[in-house]
Amino acid sequence: MSRIEDFTESELWIIKTTLEERYGEATEPMLADTELRLNAYATELTPCPAAYWEHEGCHFIICKTGDSNYRCQFYYRVHQMYGTGVEEYDDLSECIVTLLQVQADFVAPENENA
C-alpha cells in the first residue's frame, strides 16, 4: 500500500490564501490523515492526507489522493454530506473554489429567507 505525499507548502498556501479571500480573515486548516478507497472496484483503503476546516457550522475537507489529485466535500451532520458533483480534481485551486461555491449556493436560499 503506497502512501500519498503530504500537502506541499505551495498547496497549503493555495488553501490558506483561498480561504482568506473567501472569509476575509486568516483561516488555518487542520491537517489530518484519512483512508479512502481510491478505486471504486477495490476494497483496499489508502492513507491520504487531508485538510479540514469549519466555518459557521459547516465542515469542509479536501483529501489529497495523488500527486495532483484531490477529492472534497462539505457537511453539516453525518446525514448531510455534500460534494461538488466532481469525483476528483487535478487542480487544487479549482477544487477548493468549486467546493466553496457549491457550499455558498447551498446556503443561499436560507440566507434569502432570513
Summary of the structure (lengths in Angstrom):
residues: 114
radius of gyration: 14.4
end to end distance: 49.1
largest distance: 49.1
contacts: 285
relative contact order: 0.16
helix: 32%
strand: 32%
